[in-house]
Amino acid sequence: MPAAKYQELAGNLPAESSAQIKERIDKARTIQKERFKEESIFYNAQMSHKQVRKFCVLGKEESELLKMAMTELNFSARAYDKILKVSRTIADLAGSFDIRQEHLSEAIQYRSLDRNFCI
């Protein structure tokens, strides 16, 4: 865990309020509504494989990270799309246009947890 993340968790900083969380969610929904205005869907979770390829473009480092996760963790093709959809949502919640390594890493962790608990 990076030192900055540890400091956030261990520190006495106030937690994000419910109102702040709701505001981030509302902004993410607005982003998705705009993104999909020409599509027949409303949310990232509804994306087809073709839409995932269109709206979840990764940079070189992010592509390498996902490739490593797919290989090392033996994820399926279905998991590939799910990871990208969740990464896109995490990026939206963070207000990021691009899917970054931290968004992808978080989605990979969620998928790993899901796999471990749903067997």
C-alpha positions as CSV (number, residue, x, y, z in Angstrom):
1,M,0.0,0.0,0.0
2,P,1.5,3.4,-0.9
3,A,2.5,5.6,2.0
4,A,0.0,8.3,1.0
5,K,-2.9,5.9,1.0
6,Y,-1.8,4.6,4.4
7,Q,-1.6,8.1,5.8
8,E,-5.2,8.7,4.5
9,L,-6.5,5.6,6.3
10,A,-4.5,6.0,9.5
11,G,-4.9,9.8,9.8
12,N,-7.5,11.8,11.5
13,L,-8.9,13.3,8.4
14,P,-12.7,13.6,8.3
15,A,-14.4,10.9,6.2
16,E,-16.3,11.9,3.1
17,S,-19.9,12.8,4.0
18,S,-23.0,11.1,2.5
19,A,-23.8,14.4,0.8
20,Q,-20.3,14.5,-0.8
21,I,-20.6,10.9,-1.9
22,K,-24.0,11.6,-3.4
23,E,-22.6,14.6,-5.3
24,R,-19.8,12.4,-6.8
25,I,-22.4,9.8,-7.8
26,D,-24.6,12.4,-9.4
27,K,-21.6,13.8,-11.4
28,A,-20.6,10.3,-12.5
29,R,-24.2,9.6,-13.7
30,T,-24.2,12.9,-15.6
31,I,-20.9,11.9,-17.3
32,Q,-22.3,8.6,-18.3
33,K,-25.6,10.1,-19.6
34,E,-23.5,12.4,-21.8
35,R,-21.2,9.6,-22.9
36,F,-24.1,7.4,-24.0
37,K,-26.4,10.1,-25.5
38,E,-25.9,8.5,-28.9
39,E,-26.1,4.9,-27.6
40,S,-29.1,2.9,-26.5
41,I,-27.8,2.6,-22.9
42,F,-27.5,4.8,-19.9
43,Y,-24.8,3.3,-17.6
44,N,-21.3,1.7,-17.9
45,A,-22.6,-1.6,-16.7
46,Q,-24.9,-1.8,-19.7
47,M,-22.0,-1.6,-22.3
48,S,-21.7,-4.3,-24.9
49,H,-18.2,-5.6,-25.8
50,K,-18.1,-3.2,-28.7
51,Q,-19.0,-0.3,-26.5
52,V,-16.4,-1.4,-23.9
53,R,-13.8,-1.2,-26.7
54,K,-15.0,2.3,-27.7
55,F,-15.4,3.9,-24.3
56,C,-12.7,2.1,-22.2
57,V,-9.5,2.8,-24.1
58,L,-6.4,2.2,-22.1
59,G,-3.0,3.8,-22.2
60,K,0.2,1.6,-22.6
61,E,0.8,1.2,-18.9
62,E,-2.8,0.4,-18.2
63,S,-2.9,-2.1,-21.0
64,E,0.2,-3.8,-19.6
65,L,-1.3,-3.9,-16.1
66,L,-4.5,-5.5,-17.4
67,K,-2.5,-8.0,-19.5
68,M,-0.5,-9.0,-16.5
69,A,-3.7,-9.4,-14.4
70,M,-5.4,-11.5,-17.1
71,T,-2.4,-13.8,-17.4
72,E,-1.3,-14.1,-13.7
73,L,-4.8,-14.3,-12.2
74,N,-6.2,-16.4,-15.1
75,F,-9.2,-14.2,-15.6
76,S,-11.7,-15.1,-18.4
77,A,-12.7,-12.9,-21.4
78,R,-15.9,-12.1,-19.5
79,A,-13.9,-10.8,-16.6
80,Y,-11.9,-8.6,-19.0
81,D,-15.0,-6.6,-19.9
82,K,-16.3,-6.5,-16.4
83,I,-12.9,-5.1,-15.1
84,L,-13.0,-2.4,-17.8
85,K,-16.6,-1.4,-17.0
86,V,-15.8,-1.1,-13.3
87,S,-12.6,0.8,-14.1
88,R,-14.6,3.2,-16.3
89,T,-17.0,3.8,-13.4
90,I,-14.2,4.3,-10.9
91,A,-12.7,6.8,-13.2
92,D,-16.0,8.6,-13.6
93,L,-16.4,8.8,-9.8
94,A,-12.9,10.3,-9.6
95,G,-13.8,12.8,-12.3
96,S,-11.2,11.4,-14.6
97,F,-11.6,11.3,-18.4
98,D,-9.0,8.6,-18.7
99,I,-8.9,5.2,-17.0
100,R,-5.7,5.3,-15.0
101,Q,-3.7,2.6,-13.4
102,E,-5.2,3.3,-10.0
103,H,-8.7,2.9,-11.4
104,L,-7.8,-0.4,-13.1
105,S,-6.0,-1.7,-10.1
106,E,-9.0,-1.1,-7.9
107,A,-11.3,-2.9,-10.4
108,I,-8.9,-5.8,-10.6
109,Q,-8.9,-6.1,-6.8
110,Y,-12.7,-6.1,-6.8
111,R,-12.7,-8.8,-9.4
112,S,-10.3,-10.9,-7.4
113,L,-12.4,-10.6,-4.3
114,D,-15.5,-11.5,-6.2
115,R,-13.8,-14.5,-7.6
116,N,-12.6,-15.6,-4.1
117,F,-16.0,-15.3,-2.4
118,C,-18.3,-16.5,-5.2
119,I,-16.8,-19.8,-5.9
